[in-house]
Amino acid sequence: MSARSPRLGLAALALLLVAIPAVGVQSRDGGKKVDKEKICQEAEARYRELFGKPSKEGPDVVVLMYKYTFCPSVLEVKQGAKIRWVNVDKRTSHSVWFKEAGRPESDRVFSEEHVPMTADLAPGSYPYICGPHNERQGMRGTLTIVP
Ligand SMILES: [Cu+2]
């Protein structure tokens, strides 16, 4: 009996060591994805509430900024397209910054305000960030411009 329990204990410990990181990684990835979807659904509902129509109805291509998330975070547009990043948060201001492309940070816009941009960069994929929320909250997006 006394020899069995420590072995069981060791086995349980080994299982925990194997299981904990696996579960941790899985829920971190899976959880984030689900959260983002939910956040973007909420963001769209907020947009409709504020502007009385779906974000797809323009006038420009719309990206929502809500709860430290760009919705959608990955977007493809034609070169020359007009895009507006609309803040549908209640209290938080956001910016749009194509830092790697050498552009200056946009103004920080508050609820219902937007950052306008014409997709005038050369065709390609451009990561961008929200100035105040990219490091801690990971508020980032990618814009792909096609000819
Ligand atoms: Cu932000």
Boltz pocket constraint, residues with backbone or C-beta under 6 A from the ligand:
constraints:
  - pocket:
      binder: B
      contacts: [[A, 68], [A, 93], [A, 94], [A, 95], [A, 130], [A, 131], [A, 132], [A, 133], [A, 139]]
      max_distance: 6.0
